[in-house]
Amino acid sequence: MVSMDIRTVLLFSAIFRIILIIYGEWQDSHMEVRYTDVDYLVFSDAASFMASGESPYKRTTYRYSPLLAFLLIPNSIIHRSWGKFLFSALDLLVGWFIYTILKLRKVPENLCMYSVVVWLFNPFTFTIGTRGNCEPIVCAMILWIIICLMKGNVLQAAFWYGLVVHLRIYPIIYALPIILVLDPDFFQSGLNPKLQNWSSSQGKTPQSHNRVTGQYDLVTALKSVFTRRRIMFGLVSGAVFLFCTGLFFYLYRWEFLHEALLYHLTRTDPRHNFSIYFYHIYLHSEHEFSVVEKLISFLPQFIVQLVLIFSFAQDLPFCLFLQTFAFVEFNKVITAQYFVWFFCLLPLILPWSKMTLKWEGLCCIFVWMGAQSHWLMWAYLLEFKGRNVFVQLWLASILFLAANTFVLIMIIRRHKFTPVFEQRERATSKNAAKLK
């Protein structure tokens, strides 16, 4: 591993993905169980409608931005596997972005390579793109936003953030930690933020962020909160989101608004999935849920998000990982493709983990995979054997939630909290007088 550079790893990853795409075409043609994700067929049909000048929402169950269908128009012109190659290329780009972020923080080369391999050769991730799932697009955009922030390009980060929230609504949970990390102690006028290197975080305990120096009245507090960069980020990202949403609402009207946005906010899936809420939703699928029921399911997710944000926002990649992991864990609907949302952030925190692979790491992997396999066993009996095992499947969902919680706590306990940016001294009048 140490002797292989990033280009070699990316080349092997690219060849491996090309082989999988070709194999997938063969399996689709010769076997009963298809390799291609059913969502990819939906994307392709929607793109075909768009290529013909019609609405992509003529394809039932297409519940994404028209931008995705637009990107897949070559499926109808060049080859039906165009989208798979596009998603796999973005999958590789995620690997490059992981490497870039870690090198910006001066992480040693061997740790960078191990972290990149965790993404590129993870069975969950390399099958996602080659089967035709669009999640690598979102993963690449989120990592690019982190890179922009680390380089001080707040305007560009805001543009891409508004666009990614338009594409997939879930990154809205990152708004508050990004706003918090745009702290005037990190981002000062005319200066790029100073990154805290990996080596500087080893062997010392990070100091808490304390700004109580001298008088700190209400006006000073408000100026500190409503900084130029925070306001700019909010305005630009909001404008991009509203522009994209407004444009497609003008073109496709309420059909777009419901399918691409409102559906995901109110989605309740009566089919079996990893969520602990699925059984309750299944039993009451013919009735409208009350406000109290919706609040009860949303409240744990909301509280956990706030606790994580205000505890770890300064260590931005770690905070985003924890948020995403917890968001998926407590969501009303959980499918396997959601795991990719936090897998793309996992390599960014590995160099700061004190968890050893031999014992604690393998324990977490076996607990998570074991609980998932246990759930899949009951799901198989229900879906393919037709057995009435809904209660057992629901209990397996509870066990999976417990396993996720255990893994999350282990990751937090073994992580070395390290703010991304180093605090700069403010150029106050008192400091200026000292300089004179």
C-alpha positions in Angstrom: 0.0 0.0 0.0 2.8 2.4 0.9 4.5 1.9 -2.5 1.3 2.7 -4.5 0.5 6.3 -5.3 -2.9 7.8 -5.6 -2.9 7.6 -9.4 -2.2 3.9 -9.4 -5.0 3.3 -6.9 -7.4 5.4 -9.0 -6.4 3.5 -12.1 -7.0 0.1 -10.6 -10.3 1.4 -9.2 -11.4 2.6 -12.6 -10.5 -0.7 -14.3 -12.4 -2.6 -11.6 -15.5 -0.4 -12.1 -15.4 -0.8 -15.9 -15.3 -4.6 -15.4 -18.3 -4.4 -13.1 -20.3 -2.3 -15.5 -19.6 -4.8 -18.4 -20.4 -7.7 -16.1 -23.6 -6.0 -15.1 -24.7 -5.7 -18.7 -24.1 -9.5 -19.1 -26.0 -10.3 -15.9 -29.0 -8.2 -16.9 -29.2 -10.1 -20.2 -28.6 -13.7 -19.0 -29.9 -13.9 -15.4 -33.2 -13.5 -13.7 -31.9 -11.2 -11.0 -30.7 -7.9 -12.6 -27.4 -6.2 -11.6 -28.7 -2.8 -12.6 -30.5 -0.8 -9.9 -34.2 -0.3 -10.6 -33.7 3.4 -9.9 -31.4 3.6 -12.9 -34.2 2.4 -15.2 -36.4 5.1 -13.8 -33.6 7.7 -14.4 -33.1 6.5 -18.0 -36.8 6.6 -18.8 -37.1 10.1 -17.3 -34.1 11.2 -19.4 -35.7 9.7 -22.5 -38.8 11.8 -21.9 -36.7 14.9 -21.4 -34.8 14.2 -24.6 -38.1 14.1 -26.4 -39.0 17.5 -25.0 -41.5 16.1 -22.5 -41.6 16.2 -18.7 -39.4 13.7 -16.9 -42.2 13.3 -14.4 -44.2 11.4 -17.0 -42.1 8.5 -15.7 -43.9 7.3 -12.5 -41.7 7.1 -9.4 -39.2 9.6 -10.8 -38.7 11.8 -7.7 -35.6 13.8 -8.4 -34.5 17.1 -9.9 -34.8 17.4 -13.7 -31.0 18.1 -13.6 -30.4 14.4 -13.0 -32.5 13.4 -16.0 -30.7 16.0 -18.1 -27.3 14.5 -17.2 -28.5 11.1 -18.4 -29.9 12.2 -21.8 -26.9 10.5 -23.5 -28.4 7.2 -22.2 -30.8 7.6 -25.1 -28.2 8.9 -27.6 -24.9 7.2 -26.9 -25.5 4.1 -24.8 -27.8 3.0 -22.0 -24.7 2.6 -19.7 -23.7 6.2 -20.0 -25.0 7.0 -16.6 -23.2 4.1 -14.9 -19.9 5.4 -16.3 -20.7 8.9 -15.2 -21.6 7.8 -11.7 -18.5 5.6 -11.5 -16.3 8.5 -12.7 -17.8 10.7 -9.9 -17.1 7.8 -7.5 -13.4 8.0 -8.4 -13.6 11.8 -8.1 -14.8 11.3 -4.5 -11.7 9.2 -3.9 -9.5 12.1 -5.3 -11.3 14.6 -3.1 -10.8 12.5 0.0 -7.1 12.4 -0.8 -7.0 16.2 -1.5 -8.7 17.0 1.8 -6.4 14.9 3.8 -3.3 16.3 2.1 -4.5 19.8 2.8 -4.4 18.9 6.5 -0.9 17.4 6.0 -1.9 13.8 6.8 1.0 11.3 6.1 0.8 9.6 2.7 0.3 6.1 4.1 -2.8 7.2 6.1 -4.1 9.1 3.1 -3.9 6.0 0.9 -5.5 3.8 3.5 -8.4 6.3 3.9 -8.9 6.5 0.1 -9.0 2.7 -0.2 -11.7 2.6 2.5 -13.9 4.4 0.0 -12.7 3.1 -3.4 -12.8 -0.6 -2.5 -15.8 -0.6 -0.2 -18.4 -3.1 -1.6 -21.1 -0.7 -0.6 -19.6 2.1 -2.7 -18.2 0.5 -5.8 -21.5 -1.3 -6.4 -23.6 1.8 -6.0 -22.1 3.7 -9.0 -21.7 0.6 -11.3 -25.4 -0.4 -10.6 -26.5 3.0 -11.7 -27.3 4.8 -8.4 -26.8 8.6 -8.4 -25.5 9.0 -4.9 -21.8 9.6 -6.0 -22.9 13.0 -7.5 -24.0 14.2 -4.1 -21.0 12.7 -2.3 -18.6 14.5 -4.8 -20.4 17.8 -4.3 -20.3 17.6 -0.5 -16.6 16.9 -0.5 -16.0 19.7 -2.9 -17.8 22.1 -0.6 -15.5 21.0 2.2 -12.5 21.7 0.0 -13.8 25.1 -0.9 -14.3 26.0 2.7 -10.8 24.8 3.6 -9.3 27.0 0.9 -11.4 30.0 2.0 -13.6 30.0 -1.2 -16.9 30.7 0.7 -18.7 32.0 -2.4 -18.0 28.9 -4.4 -18.9 26.7 -1.4 -22.2 28.5 -1.1 -23.0 28.0 -4.8 -22.4 24.3 -4.7 -24.2 24.0 -1.4 -27.4 25.6 -2.8 -27.1 23.2 -5.8 -26.6 20.0 -3.8 -29.6 20.8 -1.5 -31.7 21.3 -4.7 -30.5 17.9 -6.0 -31.0 16.0 -2.7 -32.7 17.7 0.2 -30.9 15.9 3.0 -27.7 18.1 2.9 -29.8 20.8 4.5 -28.7 19.4 7.8 -25.2 20.7 7.1 -26.3 24.4 7.0 -25.9 25.1 10.7 -22.4 23.5 11.2 -21.1 25.3 8.1 -22.5 28.6 9.3 -20.9 28.0 12.7 -17.5 27.2 11.2 -17.5 30.4 9.3 -16.3 32.0 12.5 -14.7 35.4 12.4 -11.8 33.9 14.4 -11.1 31.6 11.5 -12.2 33.6 8.5 -10.8 37.1 8.6 -10.9 39.8 5.9 -8.1 39.4 3.3 -6.8 36.2 4.9 -7.3 32.6 4.0 -8.3 30.4 7.0 -5.3 28.7 8.6 -5.7 24.9 8.7 -4.8 22.8 11.7 -2.4 20.1 10.5 -2.6 16.5 11.4 0.8 16.5 13.1 -0.1 19.5 15.3 -3.1 17.6 16.7 -1.1 14.6 17.8 -0.2 14.3 21.5 -2.1 17.4 22.7 -5.6 18.1 23.8 -7.3 20.8 21.7 -8.2 23.9 23.6 -11.8 24.9 23.9 -12.9 27.8 21.8 -13.1 30.8 24.1 -13.7 34.3 23.0 -14.6 36.0 26.2 -12.0 38.7 26.3 -12.8 42.0 27.8 -16.2 43.7 27.2 -18.5 41.6 25.0 -21.8 43.5 24.7 -24.9 42.6 22.6 -23.7 44.7 19.6 -20.4 42.9 19.6 -22.2 39.5 19.9 -24.5 40.3 16.9 -21.6 41.5 14.8 -19.8 38.2 15.6 -22.8 36.1 14.6 -23.9 38.1 11.5 -20.6 38.3 9.8 -20.1 39.1 6.1 -19.1 35.6 5.1 -22.0 34.0 7.0 -24.5 36.4 5.4 -22.9 35.9 2.0 -23.0 32.1 2.3 -26.7 32.2 3.3 -27.7 34.6 0.6 -25.8 32.9 -2.3 -26.7 29.3 -1.3 -30.4 30.3 -0.8 -30.4 32.2 -4.2 -29.0 29.2 -6.0 -31.5 26.8 -4.4 -34.5 29.2 -5.1 -33.3 29.8 -8.7 -33.1 26.1 -9.5 -36.4 25.4 -7.8 -38.1 28.4 -9.4 -36.9 27.5 -12.9 -38.1 23.9 -12.7 -41.3 25.0 -11.1 -41.9 27.3 -14.1 -41.2 24.4 -16.5 -42.9 21.5 -14.8 -45.3 23.2 -12.2 -46.6 21.4 -9.2 -45.6 18.0 -10.5 -42.0 18.9 -10.0 -42.5 20.5 -6.6 -44.3 17.5 -5.3 -42.2 14.8 -6.7 -38.7 16.4 -6.2 -39.2 18.2 -2.9 -42.4 17.7 -1.0 -42.5 13.9 -1.4 -39.1 13.6 0.4 -40.2 15.8 3.3 -43.4 13.8 3.9 -42.3 10.3 2.7 -43.6 7.3 4.7 -42.8 4.0 3.1 -45.1 1.1 4.2 -42.8 -1.4 2.7 -40.2 -3.1 4.9 -37.0 -1.2 5.4 -34.3 -0.8 8.1 -36.1 1.9 10.0 -37.7 1.2 13.4 -40.8 3.1 12.2 -41.6 0.9 9.2 -43.9 -1.5 11.1 -46.0 1.3 12.6 -46.2 2.9 9.1 -47.2 -0.5 7.6 -50.0 -1.0 10.2 -51.4 2.5 9.6 -50.7 2.9 5.9 -54.3 3.5 5.1 -54.7 6.3 7.6 -53.3 9.8 7.7 -50.7 10.3 10.5 -51.5 12.9 13.1 -49.3 15.9 13.8 -48.3 14.4 17.2 -47.2 11.1 15.5 -45.1 13.0 12.9 -43.5 15.1 15.7 -42.7 12.1 17.8 -40.8 10.5 14.9 -39.0 13.7 14.0 -38.1 14.9 17.6 -35.3 12.3 18.3 -33.7 13.1 15.0 -33.9 16.8 15.6 -32.5 16.7 19.2 -29.6 14.4 18.2 -28.7 16.7 15.3 -28.5 19.8 17.6 -26.4 18.0 20.2 -23.9 16.8 17.6 -23.7 20.2 15.8 -23.0 22.2 18.9 -20.6 19.7 20.3 -18.5 19.0 17.2 -19.1 21.8 14.6 -15.5 23.1 14.7 -14.2 19.6 13.6 -16.3 20.0 10.4 -15.7 16.6 8.6 -16.3 14.7 11.9 -19.4 16.7 12.6 -20.8 16.1 9.1 -20.1 12.4 9.4 -21.8 12.1 12.8 -24.8 14.1 11.5 -25.2 12.0 8.5 -24.8 8.7 10.4 -27.4 9.8 13.0 -29.8 11.2 10.4 -29.8 7.9 8.6 -30.1 6.0 11.8 -33.2 7.8 13.1 -34.8 8.4 9.7 -38.4 7.2 9.0 -37.2 5.4 5.9 -33.7 3.7 5.6 -32.5 1.9 2.5 -29.0 0.5 1.9 -28.1 3.3 -0.6 -28.4 5.8 2.3 -25.2 4.3 3.9 -23.2 5.8 1.1 -24.1 9.3 2.4 -21.8 8.7 5.5 -19.3 6.3 3.9 -17.9 9.2 1.8 -17.2 11.1 5.0 -15.8 8.2 7.0 -12.3 8.3 5.3 -12.0 12.0 6.4 -12.0 11.1 10.1 -10.0 7.9 10.1 -6.5 9.6 10.6 -7.8 11.2 13.8 -9.3 8.0 15.2 -7.6 6.2 18.1 -9.6 3.1 17.4 -7.4 0.1 16.5 -8.6 -2.1 13.6 -7.5 -5.4 15.2 -10.0 -5.2 18.1 -12.3 -2.2 18.4 -12.5 -1.6 14.6 -13.4 -5.2 13.8 -15.8 -5.3 16.7 -17.7 -2.3 15.2 -17.6 -3.8 11.7 -19.0 -7.2 12.9 -21.6 -5.6 15.1 -22.9 -3.4 12.3 -22.7 -6.1 9.6 -24.1 -8.7 11.9 -27.1 -6.7 12.8 -27.7 -5.8 9.1 -27.3 -9.5 8.0 -29.8 -10.5 10.8 -32.3 -8.0 9.4 -31.7 -9.2 5.8 -32.5 -12.8 6.8 -35.9 -11.8 8.1 -36.5 -9.6 5.1 -35.7 -12.5 2.8 -38.2 -14.7 4.6 -40.8 -12.1 4.2 -40.2 -11.0 0.6 -39.1 -14.2 -1.1 -40.7 -16.9 1.1 -43.9 -15.0 1.9 -43.7 -15.8 5.6 -45.5 -13.5 8.1 -42.4 -12.3 10.0 -43.3 -8.6 10.3 -42.8 -8.6 14.1 -39.4 -10.4 13.9 -38.3 -8.0 11.2 -39.4 -5.0 13.3 -37.4 -6.4 16.3 -34.4 -6.8 13.9 -34.8 -3.1 13.0 -34.6 -2.2 16.7 -31.5 -4.4 17.0 -30.0 -2.6 14.0 -30.7 0.8 15.6 -29.0 -0.4 18.8 -26.0 -1.6 16.7 -25.8 1.8 14.9 -25.9 3.6 18.3 -23.1 1.4 19.7 -20.9 2.1 16.6 -21.6 5.8 16.8 -20.7 6.0 20.5 -17.5 4.0 19.8 -16.5 6.4 17.0 -17.1 9.5 19.1 -15.2 8.1 22.1 -12.2 7.0 20.1 -12.0 10.2 18.0 -9.4 12.9 18.7 -11.4 16.1 18.4 -9.4 18.5 16.2 -10.9 21.8 14.8 -10.3 22.1 11.1 -9.1 25.7 11.4 -6.7 27.4 13.8 -7.9 30.4 15.7 -6.4 33.7 14.6 -6.1 36.7 16.9 -8.6 39.4 16.1 -7.2 42.8 15.0 -8.8 44.7 17.9 -7.9 48.3 18.8 -6.2 46.9 21.9 -4.0 44.6 19.8 -3.2 47.5 17.4 -2.1 49.7 20.4 0.2 46.9 21.5 1.7 46.6 18.1 2.4 50.4 18.1 
